[in-house]
Amino acid sequence: MRITGQLIEAETGVHLWAERYDRPLDDIFALQDEIALAVVGAMEPSLRTAEIERVRRKRPENLDAYDQLLRAIACDMAMPQGVAQALPFLERTLAIEPNYARAHGHLAMCHHSLYLRGGLREENRLAAIHHAHAAIAYGQDDSTALSLAGFVIGMDEHDRIAANEAFEVALALSLPLPSPIS
């Protein structure tokens, strides 16, 4: 049996890998494993580069800001008691790095929770919308920030079009990291 395989990056046309296999038909599964390992080996450097770029996009420059965000995320931000614990961490995050989209997204959700479960106070609704718009403005490369913002804009501002746009960008960012390979 003869099998020829070739990987070409569809977006750029760059040749990534090619191999020809001449084998007896008696152990097709071993050949299948050999081809799969070769394809994975050819794709791994591209995947690693894409993952490094994805991580760089989402982490703030200041690791203290990231630490404060992680502390906030550890709180139960769905209930007012957890929000009360998370708010100081998120406020410190933005004091360190004011344009950190993910912190704005989580603050939007915190204020949404306070609005919904804390008495429908208008100042919480307005704060949720404010932080959701900031998350979109600063986070065009952060699917989590965009998802949180889209939810809040849809629920609290009732702007379904803007919410859908945020969700669509978030979804596009969340699709497989490397460009399609044919």
Secondary structure, DSSP 8 states (H G I E B T S, - for coil): -EEEEEEEBTTT--EEEEEEEE--GGGHHHHHHHHHHHHHHHHHHHHHHHHHHHHHHHS-S-HHHHHHHHHHHTS-TTSHHHHHHHHHHHHHHHHH-TT-HHHHHHHHHHHHHHHHHTT--HHHHHHHHHHHHHHHHH-TT-HHHHHHHHHHIIIII--HHHHHHHHHHHHHHHS-SS--B-
